[in-house]
Amino acid sequence: MRHYLLSRIAGIFFALCALVQWNDPDPWLWISVYMMACIIMELASRDIFYPSISLLFLIISMVGAVFLFPTDFQGFFGDMHTANNIEEARESIGLMLISLSQMYLFLYTKKNETDL
């Protein structure tokens, strides 16, 4: 039950994240990324797991989060048109949240495989 609820909440959260990307400078990239996370979490809430996809998405999103994080960090709040590093920091945190969700799924599926 706990797994179902966490996966469902994360799926809804990522769908909302995708929804607010319409005003982003590159909306189609970020809508696609968040919707992929949403679909994976929604499938997991229905007990449909693909550990290899979760692991791949985990690695890609973690690498992206590290490379996107700005060298001159100015916070997460403010006008993204005057400070591009604020936008990069937000995108990096979004990728870190996706990484955490994928790590949870991957570890959850591995734990359940060993319990069988």
C-alpha positions in Angstrom: 0.0 0.0 0.0 2.8 2.4 0.9 4.5 1.8 -2.4 1.3 2.4 -4.4 0.7 5.7 -2.6 4.3 7.0 -2.9 4.4 6.1 -6.6 1.0 7.7 -7.3 1.9 10.9 -5.4 5.2 11.2 -7.3 3.5 10.6 -10.6 1.0 13.4 -9.9 3.9 15.6 -8.8 5.8 15.0 -12.0 2.7 15.6 -14.1 2.3 19.0 -12.4 6.0 19.7 -13.0 5.4 19.0 -16.7 2.4 21.3 -16.7 4.3 24.3 -15.4 7.0 24.0 -18.1 5.0 25.8 -20.7 6.7 29.1 -19.9 10.2 27.6 -19.9 12.7 28.6 -22.5 12.9 25.0 -23.8 9.5 23.6 -22.8 9.4 20.5 -24.9 12.5 19.0 -23.4 11.4 19.5 -19.9 7.8 18.5 -20.5 9.2 15.2 -22.0 11.5 14.6 -19.1 8.8 15.2 -16.4 6.2 13.2 -18.3 8.6 10.3 -18.7 9.1 10.3 -14.9 5.3 10.6 -14.5 4.6 7.6 -16.7 7.3 5.5 -15.0 5.8 6.3 -11.5 2.3 5.7 -12.7 3.2 2.3 -14.1 5.0 1.5 -10.8 1.8 2.4 -8.9 0.1 -0.3 -10.9 2.9 -2.8 -10.1 4.5 -2.6 -13.5 8.2 -2.3 -13.1 11.1 -1.9 -15.5 14.2 -1.8 -13.3 16.5 -1.3 -16.3 14.6 1.7 -17.4 14.6 3.1 -13.9 18.3 2.6 -13.6 19.0 4.2 -17.0 16.8 7.2 -16.2 18.4 7.5 -12.8 21.9 7.6 -14.3 20.9 10.1 -17.0 19.0 12.4 -14.7 21.8 12.3 -12.0 24.5 13.1 -14.6 22.3 15.9 -16.0 21.7 17.3 -12.5 25.4 17.5 -11.8 26.3 19.1 -15.2 23.4 21.5 -15.1 24.0 22.9 -11.6 25.4 26.4 -12.0 29.0 27.3 -11.0 27.7 30.7 -9.7 24.8 29.6 -7.6 22.4 32.5 -6.9 19.5 30.5 -5.4 16.3 29.1 -6.8 14.1 32.2 -6.7 14.2 35.3 -8.9 13.7 36.3 -12.4 15.1 33.6 -14.7 15.4 36.1 -17.6 18.1 38.1 -15.8 20.0 35.2 -14.2 20.2 32.1 -16.3 21.9 30.2 -13.4 18.6 30.4 -11.4 16.9 28.5 -14.2 19.8 26.0 -14.3 19.6 25.5 -10.5 15.8 24.8 -10.8 16.3 22.4 -13.6 19.1 20.6 -11.7 16.9 20.2 -8.6 14.1 18.8 -10.8 16.5 16.2 -12.2 17.7 15.4 -8.7 14.0 14.7 -7.7 13.6 12.5 -10.7 16.8 10.7 -9.7 15.5 10.1 -6.2 12.3 8.7 -7.5 14.1 6.4 -9.9 16.5 5.2 -7.2 13.5 4.4 -5.0 11.9 2.4 -7.7 15.1 0.6 -8.6 15.9 -0.3 -5.0 12.2 -1.3 -4.3 12.2 -3.7 -7.3 15.5 -5.2 -6.3 14.4 -5.7 -2.7 11.2 -7.4 -3.9 13.2 -9.7 -6.3 15.3 -10.9 -3.3 12.2 -11.4 -1.1 10.6 -13.9 -3.6 
